[in-house]
Amino acid sequence: MLALLPLLGGVLLGWLAPRKAAIIAQIICYAVAETVLTLTAPSHGGHYSDGIIIGIALAAVSTGTLYLGFWIGRRRRAPGPA
């Protein structure tokens, strides 16, 4: 469930926060989610390596959501047609 933090947070950070702050906050969100995901993997019937493998995919997807948030924010700030 904590893996949703960098996904939803990426869109909101990219949309609402300044670019540098959004990138730093997204890295922190990902690090927290990856740490919890890896450490709790054995409690859910997996291995630590399962958490690491899922974390690699989570990194790619969370990067995409951050760029999606940047795109949404740029569209909302762009002037309309004249």
C-alpha positions in Angstrom: 0.0 0.0 0.0 2.9 2.3 0.7 4.0 1.9 -2.9 1.2 4.3 -3.9 3.1 7.1 -2.1 5.6 7.8 -4.9 2.9 7.2 -7.6 0.2 9.5 -6.4 2.8 11.8 -4.8 4.6 12.1 -8.1 1.6 13.5 -9.9 0.7 15.9 -7.1 4.3 17.1 -6.5 5.0 17.6 -10.2 1.7 19.5 -10.6 1.9 21.7 -7.5 5.5 22.0 -6.2 8.4 23.8 -7.7 10.5 21.5 -9.9 13.6 21.1 -7.7 11.5 20.6 -4.6 9.3 18.1 -6.4 12.3 16.0 -7.5 13.8 15.9 -4.0 10.4 15.1 -2.4 9.8 12.3 -5.0 13.2 10.8 -4.2 12.4 10.8 -0.5 8.9 9.3 -1.2 10.5 6.5 -3.4 13.2 5.8 -0.8 10.6 5.4 2.0 8.4 3.2 -0.1 11.2 1.0 -1.3 12.6 0.6 2.2 9.3 -0.5 3.6 8.5 -2.7 0.6 11.8 -4.5 0.9 11.8 -4.9 4.7 8.2 -6.2 4.8 8.5 -8.6 1.9 9.2 -11.7 4.0 6.1 -10.9 6.1 4.0 -11.2 3.0 5.4 -14.5 1.8 8.2 -13.2 -0.4 11.9 -12.7 -0.2 13.9 -9.5 0.3 15.0 -9.8 -3.4 11.3 -9.6 -4.4 11.0 -6.2 -2.8 14.1 -5.0 -4.6 12.9 -6.3 -8.0 9.5 -4.6 -7.5 11.4 -1.5 -6.4 13.1 -1.2 -9.7 9.8 -1.2 -11.5 8.5 1.2 -9.0 11.3 3.6 -9.8 10.5 3.7 -13.4 6.8 4.2 -12.8 7.3 6.8 -10.1 9.6 8.8 -12.5 6.8 8.6 -15.1 4.2 9.9 -12.7 6.5 12.8 -11.7 6.9 13.8 -15.4 3.1 13.4 -15.8 2.6 15.9 -13.0 5.1 18.3 -14.6 3.2 18.0 -17.9 -0.2 18.7 -16.1 1.3 21.7 -14.3 2.8 23.1 -17.5 -0.6 22.7 -19.3 -2.4 24.5 -16.6 0.0 27.4 -16.5 0.2 27.8 -20.3 -1.9 30.7 -21.7 -5.0 29.7 -23.7 -5.5 30.4 -27.4 -5.8 34.0 -28.3 
